[in-house]
Amino acid sequence: MADAQYKYLYRVDTPEDLRKLSLAEIKAYCGELRQYIIECCATNPGHLGSSLGAIELTVALHYVYDTPNDSIIWDVGHQAYAHKIITSRRDAFKGNRTKGGISGFPRMEESIYDSFGAGHSSVSISAAFGIAKAKEMQGRQEHVVAIIGDGAMTGGLAFEGLNNAGASTKTDILVVLNDNEMSIDKPTGALDRYLVRMSTSRWYNSLKRTLWKGLGVVPPLHRAIRKTGNAIKQGLLQNSNLFESLNFRYFGPVDGHNIEELIRTLQALKEIGGPKLLHIKTKKGKGYTPAEANPAVWHAPGKFDPSSGERIKSEYQAARYQDVFGETLLELAKRDERIIGITPAMPSGCSMSIMMKEMPDRCFDVGIAEGHAVTFSAGLAAAGQRPFCNIYSSFMQRAYDNVIHDVALQNLPVVFCLDRGGIVGEDGATHHGAFDMAYFGCVPNLTIAAPRNEWMLRQMMYTASCANHPTVIRYPRGTGEGVEWRNSEFCTIDEGRGECLREGDDVAIVAVGTTAGTALRAAQRSHKSVAVYDIRYVKPLDEALIIDIGSRFSRIVTIEDGAIRGGVGEAIIAVMARHNLHPQVTTLGIGDHFVEHGKPSELHAECGYDEEALLASIDRA
């Protein structure tokens, strides 16, 4: 649709403009907003499906509530594209997630309408309760709304927030549970089944609709309506309402694509104080047939033809690291019946779905609950299994205590595969795996491996499966070097032993993980004689190799796709210093700052450890 064909889209620059539209115009605006997001995401990829499913909800929220005075807190932010467009970022949305453009997630520094920033799930209720309590203490009569998806509601933090907020019966907070029966993948667990029962009870929904009309009556009747409604929920659902038991007044389920019903419901709920939860039913990818048909793929589909729905695939066919993990895990599981797969709601994202299809009884999607995933894995290992727990590097930050207390302290043979280690690109600061080598490097009993290519990832997984201690294997997002790895014989790699990849006399580069490829290319281009070493294991470090390098070279450059502070380069310097070796060492990696979004190549250059920056460091050394 050409810009000139949009009748209402360009009339709305702020929520105040939205509130000037008639109900008929709002319906039309929702359609144009949906089409605009599709067109923008077709050429500039992003999180499409979730935002398409939340169009009507977003419009209704900004129509009913006095934003930005009233606060809307989005969980994760995958649903927030319409919110960004309505709140003065329509034109900027064309550069969403590009370097220098707006973030794909809510950011407080980006807009006064972004009440709280979030890139990880399950934070909205706790943050919203904090904001609501602050407003209450300051005497401000403003509303606070948290929007959380059904998948994010499985996170422990969400329940902690519900439990605490529910105990504060006077604090005005509305939680909107956007139930689309999908997070990134299909949700699992008891909560999902509970929501299905609530949504599909025919008798309950029939009586609920009759009572729902009573929300418009005078306030003294509200209590009687709620009391009757709660009795119906308990009787027909054959158990107490989970949310009511936490002191949240439950309303719903409501059709999340019926804009009239949403507006009417939200307007009524504004008049009811205290903690409330509105359960809405939506469809991920709503309004775009390909996304509705395959919501997991269209969560973040990449570039596509908006008219046909055909996805545009890259010509580069090298395997993705996540697929190397998935295929290798299945092979290992066929060889060793003790091997179990665990993922916190990311089976397709980490490719554990490959094993799940063939061995569903030996794979567990535990929901968005990273801490539980780790301790569950610890329990499996304590009873004799060999769990492979795959968690994105930045998400593992949430389970740090569980790794230390439940796994490392007990020296249990859990294998942690950290996908998305290092710079991940357009998802930005909340998703970069910048800190894993630094925060795990100080933990006793952990072995930390960083494969430089696909073949080595396969062999490090095999080596870890044979070990009797916990192992962390971290690898990046995206495709590998294109080396042959499928069907290769399994072999163990000496833990804590590095490798010389290129001999040289003038300068030594010590590379970590996939930066070894960058190091080899830069060394080949340099006019100096440059040696290249792959450290392979971040912990334990190959001290003998480091001492040898420190003895032979007066100029050394270390390079890692991770934080410099507390990282491998600093650990190497410490080893040399303990042995009274003091060569000139330049450490390259991510500095002491949060890295924003952009293409990985742009961000590597910005951080000063792409091939050109490394070549310049070699020449200066």
Residue, then its C-alpha position, 0 to 999 in steps of 0.5 A: m500500500a502506497d503512503a497516499q493510500y493510507k487514509y488514517l495512518y498519517r493522521v495519527d502522530t500521537p495517542e491524542d490524535l488517535r482519541k479524536l477518531s470515531l469508532a469506525e475510523i479506529k477499526a480502519y486505522c487498525g487495518e492500516l496499522r497492520q498493513y504498515i507493519i507488514e510492509c516495513c518488516a518485509t524489507n527491514p526484518g523484525h518481530l512480526g507475528s507478535s505485533l500483528g496479534a496485538i494491534e487492536l489491544t495496543v490501539a484500545l489501550h492508547y484510546v482508553y488510557d491517558t498515555p504517557n501520564d498513564s503508564i503502559i509496560w510491555d513485557v519483552g516488547h515483541q508486541a510493541y511495534a504498533h505502540k511505537i508507531i502510535t507514539s510519534r515513531r511512525d516514520a522512524f519505524k522504517g529504520n527499526r533495529t538498524k544501526g542508529g535507528i530506533s530499538g526493536f524493544p521499549r526503551m525509556e531513553e527513546s520515548i516518554y511513552d516507553s514507561f519501562g524498558a524490557g528485552h527479556s520476558s516476565v518483567s512487566i508485572s514487577a515493574a508495573f507494580g513498582i511504578a503503580k506503588a510509586k504513583e500511589m505514594q506520590g499521590r498521583q491518580e494515574h493508571v498502570v497497565a502491564i501487558i504480558g504474553d501467555g508464554a512470559m507468564t510461565g516465568g517465575l518473576a511473573f508469579e513473584g510480581l503477581n504474589n507481591a502486587g496481589a497483597s497490595t489491595k489498594t494499589d491500582i494495577l491492571v495486568v493484561l494477559n495476552d493469550n495467543e497460545m504461542s510465545i516463540d514456540k508453542p507454550t507448554g506446562a500446567l499454566d497453558r492447560y489451565l488457560v485453555r480450560m478457562s477459554t473453552s468452558r462453554w457454560y462459563n463463557s455463556l454466563k460470563r457474557t451475561l454478567w459482563k454486561g453488568l460492568g456498566v451498571v452502578p458501582p454498588l453492584h460491582r461487588a455482587i457481580r464479581k462475587t457471582g462471577n467468581a463462584i461460577k469460575q470455581g464451580l464450572l472450572q472445578n478449581s479456584n481461579l489462580f489469579e483470584s487466589l492471588n488477590f487479582r480480580y479476574f476478567g475474561p477471556v475477551d476477544g482481543h481482536n474485537i476493538e469495540e469490546l476491548i475499549r468497552t472493557l478497558q473503560a469499565l476496568k478503569e473504574i475498578g481499583g486495586p489489582k486486576l487481570l484481564h485475560i484476552k484471546t488473540k491470534k499471533g500473526k493476525g491479519y496476515t495469512p502466512a503468519e497465522a498459518n505458521p506463527a513460529v516461523w513468522h515470529a521473526p521471518g526475515k525478509f519476505d515478499p508482503s504480497s505472496g508471503e514468500r520468505i527471501k532466503s540468503e544465498y549463503q548455505a553454510a550451516r547455522y551453529q544452532d543446527v550444528f548443535g541440534e543435529t549433533l545432540l540427536e546423534l549423541a542421544k542415539r549413542d548415549e541413552r542418558i542424554i536429555g535435552i532441556t530448553p526454556a521455551m526456545p526449541s526452534g530458536c536453539s534447534m533442540s526441535i530436531m531432537m524433540k521430533e525424534m525423541p520427544d520423551r527425552c526433551f523438555d521445554v520448561g517454559i520461560a524459566e531459565g533458573h528452573a531449567v538449570t536446577f531441573s538439569a542439575g536434578l537430572a544429572a544428580a540422578g545419573q542422566r547427562p542433560f544438555c541445557n541450551i539457553y541463550s547467553s544473555f538469558m543465562q544471566r537470569a540463572y547465574d545463581n542456579v549454575i553456581h549453587d545447584v550445578a558447579l558447587q556440586n560438580l554435576p555433569v550438566v552441559f550448558c550450550l550457550d547460543r547467541g554468545g557475543i554480538v547478536g545484531e539487531d536485537g541489541a543490548t538486551h540480547h548481546g551475549a557479551f558477559d558469559m565468559a566474564y561471569f562464568g570465568c570465576v566459577p570453580n568446577l566449570t569448564i568453558a569451551a569456545p569452538r572456532n567453527e562447526w566441526m569443533l562445536r560438534q567435538m566439544m559437545y562430544t567431549a562434554s558428554c564424556a566428562n564428569h564435571p559441568t561444561v559451558i560451550r558458547y557459540p555465536r548466532g548465525t552461520g559458521e565458517g562452512v567447514e565440513w562437520r556432518n558425519s565426521e567421527f567423534c573425537t575428544i578434545d583435550e580440555g584446557r589445551g590451545e592450538c597454534l593455527r599459524e606460525g609467526d615471529d613478530v606478533a602473536i594473536v591469541a583468539v577466542g572462539t570464532t574470532a580465530g577466523t578473523a585473526l587468520r584473515a588479518a594475519q594473512r593481510s599483515h606485512k608482519s610475520v604473525a602467529v595465530y593461536d586458538i585458545r579453545y578453552v576459556k577455562p581452564l586456560d592453557e597456561a603452558l601455551i600462554i607462558d610459551i607465547g609470553s616468552r617468545f613474543s614481545r607484542i601480543v594481541t588478544i581478541e574475543d567476542g565478549a567483554i574485555r573487563g574480566g574476559v579472556g584477554e585479561a586472564i591471559i595477562a594475569v597468567m603472564a604476570r604471575h610468571n614474570l612475563h610482561p610483553q606488550v598486550t593489546t586486548l580487543g573485544i567489547g568495552d565497558h559499555f552496552v552495545e546498541h543494535g545494528k548488523p554484527s559487522e557494524l557492531h564489531a567495527e564499532c567495538g574495535y575488533d573486526e578484521e580492519a581493527l585487528l589488522a591496525s592493532i597488529d601493525r601498531a604492535 
